[in-house]
Amino acid sequence: MTEHIGLYVQGLILVFAWMEVRYRVSGNSRWLAGGGRADRVLAGLSPYLLFLLLLLVARPEAATWQVGLAWASLALVAGHTLVARTPEGSTSSVLGEMVLELIAYGILVASGLSIQFAHSPTGGLLYFTAGAPIITCLWLFAFSRVLRLATLLPGLFEGMLAMLAYLFMGSLYLQRQVPMGTYAIILLFAGVTTGQWVYGFALKPSRTGSLAAACWAMTAGALSIVGTSKRLAFLSVVPPTLVLLAPVFFFSYLIVGSYLMPKLGSSQGNRVAHRWNITRHRIVTVLLLFCLVGNLLALLACLTGDPFLILGPGVFAFVLMWKLVSFLVKNDRQSTRPAVVPETISILGVPVWARTESDLLQRLQAMIRDGKKHVVVTPDSLAIHRSLTDERYRAVINQADICVPDGAGVVWAGDFLYDAPILSRIPGVELMERLLAMARDRGFSVYFLGASPAVIAKAREQMVLKYPGLDIVGARDGFFTAADEDALVAEINALAPDMIFVGLGVPKQEMWISANLPRLKTSLLMGVGGTFDVLSGEKARAPLGFQRLGLEWLYRLLCEPHRFKRIVLLPFFVLEVLKEKLDAAS
C-alpha cells in the first residue's frame, strides 16, 4: 500500500512541477490568481520539488516519514493556490497561510514524526506523552517562522538552508550508530540547497517565494527532529537564533562604524566619515559570514563538550568578523566637506539644509527683510521617519522654506548616504538663540507661542535679561483651543512681530503654522519644539560630552525614561536610511 501511495505522490509532484514550468514559459497564471502574486508565491519551488522527488525515488530508511513529508508539501502547494486568491497581506491571507502550515505539520505528525522527549536543564529526560503532537507542531511552526525571516534578502535564506544542512552533517558525524537513511536524507538536502544557493545568489540573484520557503523550512525543521540527537537538537536551534542575531550584529556594526567612531575621531572642522560600499549582495555576504562563524563555534562547543572553552575562539572570531566586514563594506576615508555643497540634500525625501549655520542665518535675515512669509522647520530623525507614514505632516515639512538638520541622526544619515561630511548639526535651541541675538542687533520683533504659562513667562524674562534690547512683543502659552485661534491670530497680527517661535511639539506646531499661515502677517515662522523649557531654565541641555558624541537623545532618555517609546523608533529610521542607500547602489 505504501508503495502505491509513494508512486501516486510522485506523480502529483511531477504534475505540479510541470504546471510551474508551464507558468514560467507561457506566463499563463490562470490556475493561480494574479500573475505578480503567483510569481512571488512560486519562485524557487522547482528545486524543492526536485529534492522531494529524489528523496522518494532514492527511498532511504523511514519511508513512511518521507511520504508524510510529500503529503504535507502537497497540502502547502494546494493551500497556497487557494490563499493566493485573497488580497495579499490581508488578515485572511496571513491567517490562511498559518492554518495551512499547521495542517501540513499535522500531516507530518500523523506520519510518525514526533518529539518524544527533551533533555531537562537539571539533568535527566522530560518525556512527552499525550502532548507530543502539539509540541512537535509548535516546534515546527516556530522553527519555520524564524528561519523564513531570512527571505527578506535574496540569497540569505538559501545560504542559511545550505549551512543548516552542513551543520546537521557535522552533528551526525559526532554521533555513533547513525542510520544510513538519515545520512542519505541530509546529504541530499545539502546537495540541493547548495546548488540552489549558488544559482540563486552567485549566478542569478533571486528571492525564494513564500510557498518554497514554507516547504524548505518545514523540511529543515523535520530533519532536526528525525536526528533524535541531543547535539542535533541543540545545533538545530543555532541557525534560527543566528537569523535573529545577524541583523543586530550588522546594525551594531553600522552604528558604531558610521556614527560613534567618526564622532570619537573627529576634531574641530575635520569630521571623519567613510565611503560605505553597501549593496544587497554585500549585506547578504556579511550576514552569511556571521552565521557561518556562529555555526562553527556551535560545532566546536559540541566537540569540546564545554561551552566556556570556546570563549577565546569566540572573541577571536568576533574581531576577525569585524575587520572582515570593514573590508567588505567600508573604504576611502573622507574627512573634508566637498568643495561645492548644494543648498539642500534629500534625507528620505525631505530636503535638508546642507550649508553652514552662518549661511543659514544670512538666508533667514534676507527672508525677514523681503516682506514675504517663510516657514522654518527643525526636524530630527524621528520627525523625518514620521513623514514616511504621515502624509499630511510630510506635505507640511516639504512645503517649508528651510528644513534645519536638528538631530545627530539626521547628520549621520547625510554622512552615510552621501559618502562625505556634508551636513552640520544645527540644534533648534541654538538656532533660536542666534535669531534672538540677530533680532536684537537688527531691530526685529519676536513673539513666543507654546509651553505652559509659567514656562513661557520665564523664558521671555530670561531672554530679555540675556539679550538687552530684544523686542519680545508678546508671548502666549500653548494651552489654547480651536475656538481661541481667531483671537490669537488677531492679537499676533496687531502686534506685527517679524518672527514667531512656535513650541507646541511635533507635529502639532507644524500643523498649526501651516493652517494659520495664510492669515498671519509675519515674515518668519519657526517650530522650536521644547526649546522654551531650555530657555526658561526648567530643563538643562546635555553635558558637552554627550553633545560632542551626538548622544543628547541618550541623556534626555536617562533624565526622562518615558521618552523610551519614541527612542525605540530610531532603529526603524536607520533601516529606512539603509534601504535608501541600497536603492541608490542598485
C-alpha positions as CSV (number, residue, x, y, z in Angstrom):
1,M,0.0,0.0,0.0
2,T,2.8,2.4,0.9
3,E,4.5,1.7,-2.4
4,H,1.3,2.7,-4.3
5,I,1.0,5.9,-2.2
6,G,4.6,6.8,-3.0
7,L,4.1,6.4,-6.7
8,Y,0.8,8.4,-6.6
9,V,2.5,11.2,-4.7
10,Q,5.5,11.3,-7.1
11,G,3.0,11.6,-10.0
12,L,1.3,14.6,-8.3
13,I,4.7,16.2,-7.7
14,L,5.6,15.9,-11.4
15,V,2.2,17.4,-12.3
16,F,2.8,20.5,-10.1
17,A,6.4,20.7,-11.4
18,W,5.0,20.7,-15.0
19,M,2.5,23.4,-14.0
20,E,5.2,25.6,-12.7
21,V,7.3,25.2,-15.9
22,R,4.3,25.9,-18.0
23,Y,3.6,29.0,-16.0
24,R,7.2,30.2,-16.4
25,V,7.3,29.6,-20.1
26,S,3.9,30.9,-21.1
27,G,3.3,33.4,-18.4
28,N,-0.3,31.9,-18.0
29,S,-1.2,32.0,-14.4
30,R,-4.9,31.3,-14.6
31,W,-4.6,28.3,-12.3
32,L,-3.2,30.7,-9.7
33,A,-4.8,34.1,-9.3
34,G,-2.7,37.1,-10.2
35,G,0.4,37.0,-12.2
36,G,2.6,39.1,-9.9
37,R,1.3,37.4,-6.8
38,A,1.8,33.9,-8.4
39,D,5.4,34.8,-9.2
40,R,6.1,35.7,-5.6
41,V,4.4,32.5,-4.4
42,L,6.0,30.1,-6.9
43,A,9.5,31.5,-7.1
44,G,12.1,28.8,-6.2
45,L,9.6,25.9,-6.0
46,S,11.3,23.8,-8.6
47,P,14.5,23.0,-6.5
48,Y,12.3,21.8,-3.6
49,L,10.2,19.6,-5.9
50,L,13.4,18.1,-7.3
51,F,14.6,17.4,-3.8
52,L,11.3,15.8,-2.8
53,L,11.2,13.7,-6.0
54,L,14.8,12.4,-5.5
55,L,14.0,11.7,-1.9
56,L,11.1,9.5,-2.8
57,V,12.9,7.8,-5.7
58,A,16.0,7.0,-3.6
59,R,13.9,5.5,-0.8
60,P,16.3,5.6,2.1
61,E,15.0,4.5,5.5
62,A,11.9,5.9,7.2
63,A,9.8,5.7,4.0
64,T,6.6,6.5,6.0
65,W,8.0,9.8,7.1
66,Q,9.1,10.7,3.6
67,V,5.6,10.0,2.2
68,G,4.3,12.2,5.1
69,L,6.6,15.0,4.0
70,A,5.4,14.6,0.5
71,W,1.7,14.8,1.5
72,A,2.5,17.8,3.8
73,S,4.2,19.6,0.9
74,L,1.3,18.9,-1.4
75,A,-1.0,20.4,1.2
76,L,1.0,23.6,1.3
77,V,1.1,23.7,-2.5
78,A,-2.7,23.2,-2.9
79,G,-3.4,25.5,0.0
80,H,-1.3,28.4,-1.3
81,T,-3.2,28.1,-4.5
82,L,-6.4,29.0,-2.7
83,V,-4.8,31.6,-0.3
84,A,-3.3,33.4,-3.3
85,R,-6.8,34.4,-4.4
86,T,-7.2,36.5,-1.3
87,P,-5.7,40.1,-1.1
88,E,-2.0,40.0,-0.4
89,G,-1.1,41.0,3.2
90,S,-4.7,40.9,4.3
91,T,-5.7,39.2,7.6
92,S,-7.5,36.4,5.8
93,S,-4.3,35.7,3.7
94,V,-2.0,35.7,6.7
95,L,-4.3,33.5,8.8
96,G,-4.9,31.2,5.9
97,E,-1.2,30.6,5.4
98,M,-0.8,29.9,9.1
99,V,-3.7,27.4,9.2
100,L,-2.3,25.6,6.1
101,E,1.1,25.3,7.7
102,L,-0.4,23.8,10.9
103,I,-2.3,21.3,8.7
104,A,0.9,20.3,7.0
105,Y,2.6,19.9,10.3
106,G,-0.3,17.8,11.5
107,I,0.2,15.5,8.4
108,L,3.9,15.1,9.3
109,V,3.0,14.2,12.9
110,A,0.4,11.7,11.7
111,S,3.1,10.0,9.6
112,G,5.2,9.3,12.7
113,L,7.3,12.4,13.1
114,S,7.3,13.3,16.8
115,I,9.3,14.8,19.6
116,Q,9.1,12.2,22.3
117,F,11.4,13.7,25.0
118,A,13.7,16.6,25.8
119,H,16.7,16.9,28.0
120,S,16.0,18.7,31.3
121,P,18.3,21.6,32.3
122,T,18.7,20.0,35.7
123,G,19.6,16.6,34.2
124,G,17.7,13.6,33.0
125,L,14.9,13.5,30.4
126,L,11.5,15.0,30.1
127,Y,9.1,12.6,28.3
128,F,6.1,13.8,26.4
129,T,3.1,11.5,26.1
130,A,-0.2,13.0,25.1
131,G,1.3,16.4,24.4
132,A,4.0,15.2,21.9
133,P,1.9,16.0,18.7
134,I,1.2,19.6,20.0
135,I,4.8,20.2,21.0
136,T,6.0,18.9,17.6
137,C,3.7,21.2,15.7
138,L,4.7,24.2,17.8
139,W,8.4,23.4,17.3
140,L,7.9,23.2,13.5
141,F,5.9,26.4,13.4
142,A,8.4,28.4,15.5
143,F,11.4,27.0,13.6
144,S,9.8,27.7,10.2
145,R,8.7,31.2,11.0
146,V,12.0,32.3,12.4
147,L,14.1,30.7,9.6
148,R,11.9,32.3,7.0
149,L,12.8,35.8,8.2
150,A,15.9,35.3,6.1
151,T,13.8,35.5,2.9
152,L,13.8,39.3,3.3
153,L,17.1,39.5,1.5
154,P,17.6,37.5,-1.8
155,G,20.2,34.8,-1.3
156,L,20.2,34.8,2.5
157,F,17.6,32.1,3.0
158,E,19.2,29.8,0.5
159,G,22.6,30.2,2.2
160,M,21.1,29.6,5.6
161,L,19.5,26.3,4.4
162,A,22.8,25.1,3.0
163,M,24.7,26.0,6.2
164,L,22.0,24.3,8.2
165,A,22.4,21.1,6.2
166,Y,26.2,21.0,6.7
167,L,25.6,21.8,10.4
168,F,23.4,18.7,10.6
169,M,26.0,16.7,8.8
170,G,28.7,17.8,11.3
171,S,26.4,16.9,14.2
172,L,25.7,13.4,12.8
173,Y,29.5,12.8,12.3
174,L,29.9,13.2,16.1
175,Q,27.3,10.5,16.8
176,R,27.6,6.8,16.7
177,Q,25.3,4.3,15.1
178,V,23.5,6.8,12.9
179,P,21.1,5.2,10.4
180,M,22.4,5.4,6.8
181,G,19.0,6.7,5.8
182,T,19.4,9.8,7.9
183,Y,22.8,10.4,6.3
184,A,21.3,10.0,2.8
185,I,18.4,12.4,3.5
186,I,20.7,15.2,4.9
187,L,23.3,14.7,2.1
188,L,20.5,15.1,-0.5
189,F,19.2,18.1,1.4
190,A,22.7,19.7,1.5
191,G,23.3,19.0,-2.2
192,V,20.1,20.5,-3.5
193,T,20.2,23.6,-1.1
194,T,23.9,24.3,-2.0
195,G,23.0,24.2,-5.7
196,Q,20.0,26.4,-5.1
197,W,22.2,28.9,-3.2
198,V,25.0,29.0,-5.8
199,Y,22.4,29.6,-8.6
200,G,20.1,31.9,-6.7
201,F,22.8,34.1,-5.1
202,A,26.1,33.9,-7.0
203,L,24.8,33.4,-10.6
204,K,21.2,34.7,-10.8
205,P,20.1,36.7,-7.7
206,S,16.5,35.9,-6.8
207,R,14.2,35.6,-3.8
208,T,12.6,32.4,-2.7
209,G,8.8,32.6,-2.9
210,S,6.6,32.1,0.2
211,L,5.5,28.6,-0.8
212,A,9.0,27.3,-1.5
213,A,10.3,29.0,1.8
214,A,7.5,27.3,3.8
215,C,8.3,23.9,2.3
216,W,12.1,24.2,2.8
217,A,11.7,25.5,6.4
218,M,9.3,22.7,7.2
219,T,11.7,20.1,5.9
220,A,14.6,21.6,7.8
221,G,12.5,21.5,11.0
222,A,11.5,17.9,10.3
223,L,15.2,16.9,9.8
224,S,16.1,18.4,13.2
225,I,13.5,16.0,14.8
226,V,14.5,12.9,12.7
227,G,18.0,13.0,14.0
228,T,16.8,12.3,17.6
229,S,20.1,13.5,18.9
230,K,20.8,15.9,21.7
231,R,23.6,17.6,19.7
232,L,21.4,17.8,16.6
233,A,18.6,19.3,18.7
234,F,21.0,21.9,20.1
235,L,22.5,22.7,16.7
236,S,19.1,23.0,15.0
237,V,18.4,25.9,17.3
238,V,21.6,27.7,16.3
239,P,20.6,28.8,12.7
240,P,17.2,30.4,13.6
241,T,18.9,32.1,16.6
242,L,21.6,33.5,14.3
243,V,18.9,34.7,11.8
244,L,17.6,36.9,14.7
245,L,21.1,38.0,15.9
246,A,22.6,38.7,12.5
247,P,20.7,42.0,11.9
248,V,21.6,43.0,15.5
249,F,25.3,42.4,14.7
250,F,25.1,44.2,11.4
251,F,23.2,47.3,12.7
252,S,25.5,47.5,15.7
253,Y,28.5,47.5,13.4
254,L,26.8,50.1,11.2
255,I,26.0,52.5,14.1
256,V,29.4,52.1,15.8
257,G,31.4,52.3,12.5
258,S,29.4,55.1,10.9
259,Y,28.3,57.1,13.9
260,L,30.2,56.7,17.2
261,M,33.7,56.1,15.8
262,P,33.6,59.1,13.5
263,K,32.4,61.2,16.5
264,L,35.4,60.0,18.6
265,G,37.8,60.5,15.8
266,S,36.6,64.0,14.7
267,S,38.3,67.2,15.5
268,Q,37.3,70.9,15.1
269,G,36.4,71.5,11.5
270,N,37.5,68.0,10.4
271,R,34.8,65.3,10.7
272,V,35.7,61.7,9.9
273,A,33.4,59.8,7.5
274,H,33.7,56.8,5.2
275,R,32.5,55.8,1.8
276,W,30.1,52.9,2.6
277,N,30.1,50.5,-0.3
278,I,26.9,48.7,0.6
279,T,24.8,46.6,-1.7
280,R,22.3,43.8,-1.1
281,H,24.9,41.2,-2.1
282,R,27.5,42.5,0.4
283,I,24.9,42.6,3.2
284,V,23.9,39.0,2.5
285,T,27.6,38.0,2.4
286,V,28.2,39.7,5.8
287,L,25.2,38.1,7.4
288,L,26.1,34.6,6.0
289,L,29.7,35.0,7.3
290,F,28.2,35.9,10.7
291,C,26.0,32.8,10.6
292,L,28.9,30.6,9.4
293,V,31.1,31.7,12.3
294,G,28.3,31.1,14.7
295,N,27.7,27.6,13.3
296,L,31.4,26.7,13.5
297,L,31.5,27.9,17.2
298,A,28.5,25.8,17.9
299,L,30.1,22.7,16.4
300,L,33.3,23.5,18.4
301,A,31.2,23.6,21.6
302,C,29.8,20.2,20.7
303,L,33.3,18.8,20.1
304,T,34.8,20.1,23.3
305,G,31.7,19.5,25.4
306,D,32.3,22.7,27.4
307,P,30.9,26.0,26.1
308,F,33.4,28.0,28.1
309,L,36.3,26.6,26.1
310,I,35.1,28.5,23.0
311,L,35.3,31.9,24.8
312,G,38.8,32.6,23.4
313,P,38.0,31.4,19.8
314,G,34.7,33.3,20.1
315,V,36.5,36.7,20.8
316,F,39.0,36.0,18.0
317,A,36.2,35.2,15.6
318,F,34.3,38.4,16.6
319,V,37.4,40.6,16.0
320,L,38.1,38.8,12.7
321,M,34.4,39.3,11.6
322,W,34.6,43.0,12.5
323,K,37.7,43.5,10.4
324,L,36.4,41.4,7.5
325,V,33.1,43.3,7.4
326,S,35.1,46.6,7.4
327,F,37.0,45.3,4.4
328,L,33.8,44.4,2.6
329,V,31.6,47.5,3.1
330,K,33.8,50.4,4.0
331,N,36.6,52.2,2.2
332,D,38.0,55.6,1.1
333,R,38.0,57.7,4.2
334,Q,36.7,61.2,3.6
335,S,37.3,63.9,6.2
336,T,36.5,67.2,4.5
337,R,33.4,68.8,3.1
338,P,33.1,68.8,-0.7
339,A,34.3,72.0,-2.4
340,V,30.8,72.6,-3.8
341,V,27.9,71.9,-1.3
342,P,24.3,72.1,-2.6
343,E,21.9,74.2,-0.6
344,T,19.8,71.1,0.4
345,I,20.2,67.4,0.3
346,S,17.5,64.8,0.4
347,I,17.1,62.6,3.5
348,L,14.3,60.1,2.9
349,G,12.6,62.6,0.6
350,V,13.0,65.6,3.0
351,P,15.1,68.5,1.6
352,V,17.5,69.3,4.5
353,W,19.7,72.4,4.7
354,A,23.3,71.4,3.8
355,R,25.3,74.6,4.2
356,T,26.8,76.2,7.2
357,E,25.0,77.9,10.1
358,S,26.3,81.3,9.1
359,D,24.9,80.8,5.5
360,L,21.6,79.9,7.1
361,L,21.5,83.0,9.3
362,Q,22.2,85.2,6.2
363,R,19.4,83.5,4.3
364,L,17.0,83.9,7.2
365,Q,17.8,87.6,7.6
366,A,17.1,88.1,3.9
367,M,13.8,86.2,4.3
368,I,12.7,88.6,7.1
369,R,13.5,91.7,5.0
370,D,11.9,90.6,1.7
371,G,8.4,91.0,3.2
372,K,7.1,87.5,2.3
373,K,6.0,84.7,4.6
374,H,8.6,82.0,5.3
375,V,8.5,78.8,7.4
376,V,11.4,77.1,9.1
377,V,11.1,73.6,10.5
378,T,13.7,71.7,12.6
379,P,13.1,68.0,12.0
380,D,15.2,65.4,13.8
381,S,15.4,61.8,12.7
382,L,12.1,60.8,14.3
383,A,10.3,63.6,12.6
384,I,11.7,62.6,9.2
385,H,10.7,59.0,10.0
386,R,7.2,60.2,10.9
387,S,7.0,61.9,7.4
388,L,7.2,58.5,5.8
389,T,3.8,57.4,7.3
390,D,2.1,60.7,7.9
391,E,1.3,62.2,4.5
392,R,-0.1,65.4,5.9
393,Y,2.9,66.1,8.0
394,R,5.2,65.2,5.1
395,A,3.4,67.7,2.9
396,V,3.8,70.4,5.5
397,I,7.6,70.0,6.1
398,N,8.2,69.6,2.3
399,Q,6.4,73.0,1.8
400,A,8.6,74.7,4.4
401,D,11.2,77.1,3.0
402,I,14.0,75.5,5.1
403,C,14.4,72.2,7.0
404,V,17.2,72.6,9.5
405,P,19.1,69.4,10.5
406,D,18.3,69.3,14.2
407,G,19.5,65.9,15.4
408,A,22.6,63.8,15.3
409,G,20.6,61.1,13.4
410,V,19.9,63.4,10.5
411,V,23.6,64.3,10.3
412,W,24.6,60.6,10.4
413,A,22.1,59.9,7.6
414,G,23.7,62.6,5.5
415,D,27.2,61.3,6.1
416,F,26.1,57.7,5.4
417,L,24.1,58.4,2.2
418,Y,26.4,61.0,0.7
419,D,29.8,59.4,1.5
420,A,31.4,62.6,2.9
421,P,30.6,65.1,5.8
422,I,28.1,67.4,4.3
423,L,25.5,68.3,7.0
424,S,26.4,70.2,10.1
425,R,24.0,69.8,13.0
426,I,22.2,72.9,13.9
427,P,20.2,72.4,17.1
428,G,16.9,74.2,17.2
429,V,17.7,75.8,20.6
430,E,21.0,77.2,19.4
431,L,19.4,78.5,16.1
432,M,16.7,80.2,18.1
433,E,19.2,82.0,20.3
434,R,21.2,83.1,17.2
435,L,18.0,84.5,15.8
436,L,17.2,86.3,19.0
437,A,20.6,87.8,19.0
438,M,20.1,88.9,15.4
439,A,16.7,90.3,16.3
440,R,18.2,92.5,19.0
441,D,21.0,93.7,16.7
442,R,18.8,94.3,13.6
443,G,15.8,95.6,15.5
444,F,13.4,92.7,14.6
445,S,10.5,91.9,16.9
446,V,9.6,88.4,18.1
447,Y,6.6,86.6,19.5
448,F,6.7,83.4,21.7
449,L,3.9,80.8,21.4
450,G,3.9,77.5,23.3
451,A,4.7,75.6,26.5
452,S,3.0,76.2,29.8
453,P,2.1,79.7,31.2
454,A,4.9,79.6,33.8
455,V,7.5,78.3,31.3
456,I,6.7,80.8,28.6
457,A,6.7,83.7,31.0
458,K,10.0,82.7,32.5
459,A,11.5,82.1,29.0
460,R,10.5,85.6,28.0
461,E,12.0,87.0,31.2
462,Q,15.3,85.2,30.7
463,M,15.7,86.1,27.1
464,V,15.1,89.8,27.8
465,L,17.9,89.6,30.5
466,K,20.3,87.7,28.2
467,Y,19.7,89.9,25.2
468,P,19.1,93.5,26.5
469,G,17.1,95.5,24.0
470,L,15.4,92.4,22.5
471,D,11.8,93.3,21.5
472,I,9.5,90.5,22.5
473,V,6.2,92.0,21.6
474,G,4.1,89.2,23.0
475,A,4.0,85.6,24.5
476,R,1.2,83.1,24.8
477,D,1.2,79.6,26.3
478,G,0.2,76.6,24.2
479,F,-2.9,75.7,26.1
480,F,-5.5,77.2,23.8
481,T,-8.4,75.6,21.9
482,A,-9.5,75.9,18.3
483,A,-12.1,78.4,19.4
484,D,-9.3,80.7,20.7
485,E,-7.3,80.7,17.4
486,D,-9.1,83.5,15.7
487,A,-8.5,85.8,18.6
488,L,-4.9,84.6,18.9
489,V,-4.2,85.3,15.2
490,A,-5.8,88.7,15.5
491,E,-3.6,89.5,18.5
492,I,-0.4,88.4,16.7
493,N,-1.3,90.5,13.6
494,A,-2.0,93.5,15.8
495,L,1.5,93.2,17.4
496,A,3.0,92.6,13.9
497,P,6.1,90.6,15.0
498,D,8.8,89.9,12.4
499,M,9.4,86.4,13.8
500,I,7.1,83.9,15.6
501,F,8.6,80.9,17.5
502,V,6.1,78.1,18.0
503,G,6.8,75.5,20.6
504,L,3.8,73.2,20.5
505,G,5.7,69.9,19.8
506,V,5.9,67.8,16.7
507,P,3.8,67.6,14.6
508,K,1.3,70.0,16.2
509,Q,3.4,73.1,15.8
510,E,4.0,72.4,12.1
511,M,0.3,71.8,11.5
512,W,-0.7,75.0,13.4
513,I,1.8,77.0,11.3
514,S,0.5,75.5,8.0
515,A,-3.1,76.0,8.9
516,N,-2.7,79.7,10.0
517,L,0.0,80.8,7.6
518,P,-2.5,82.4,5.1
519,R,-3.9,84.6,7.9
520,L,-0.7,85.7,9.7
521,K,1.2,88.8,8.7
522,T,4.6,87.6,9.9
523,S,7.8,87.2,7.8
524,L,9.3,84.2,9.6
525,L,7.6,81.3,11.5
526,M,9.7,78.6,13.1
527,G,8.8,75.5,15.0
528,V,11.0,75.1,18.1
529,G,9.6,72.0,20.0
530,G,10.6,72.0,23.6
531,T,13.1,74.9,23.3
532,F,11.2,77.2,25.7
533,D,11.8,74.7,28.5
534,V,15.5,75.0,27.9
535,L,15.5,78.8,27.6
536,S,13.5,79.2,30.8
537,G,15.9,77.0,32.7
538,E,13.3,74.4,33.5
539,K,15.4,71.8,31.6
540,A,19.1,71.7,31.1
541,R,20.8,70.7,27.9
542,A,23.0,67.6,27.9
543,P,26.6,68.0,29.0
544,L,29.2,68.9,26.4
545,G,30.5,65.3,26.2
546,F,27.1,64.0,25.2
547,Q,26.6,66.8,22.7
548,R,30.0,66.1,21.1
549,L,29.2,62.5,20.7
550,G,25.7,63.2,19.4
551,L,24.2,61.4,22.4
552,E,21.9,64.2,23.6
553,W,19.0,61.8,23.0
554,L,20.5,59.3,25.4
555,Y,20.9,62.0,28.1
556,R,17.3,63.0,27.7
557,L,16.3,59.4,27.9
558,L,18.2,58.9,31.2
559,C,16.5,62.1,32.6
560,E,13.1,61.3,31.2
561,P,12.6,57.5,30.9
562,H,9.1,58.0,29.4
563,R,10.8,59.0,26.2
564,F,11.7,55.4,25.6
565,K,8.5,55.0,23.5
566,R,10.0,57.5,21.0
567,I,13.6,56.2,21.1
568,V,12.5,52.7,20.1
569,L,11.6,54.1,16.7
570,L,15.2,55.1,15.9
571,P,16.2,51.6,14.5
572,F,13.3,52.0,12.0
573,F,14.8,55.3,10.9
574,V,18.2,53.6,10.4
575,L,16.5,50.8,8.5
576,E,14.9,53.3,6.1
577,V,18.2,55.1,5.5
578,L,19.8,51.7,4.8
579,K,17.0,50.9,2.3
580,E,17.6,54.3,0.5
581,K,21.4,53.6,0.4
582,L,20.7,50.1,-1.1
583,D,18.3,51.6,-3.7
584,A,20.9,54.1,-4.7
585,A,23.5,51.4,-5.0
586,S,21.2,49.3,-7.2
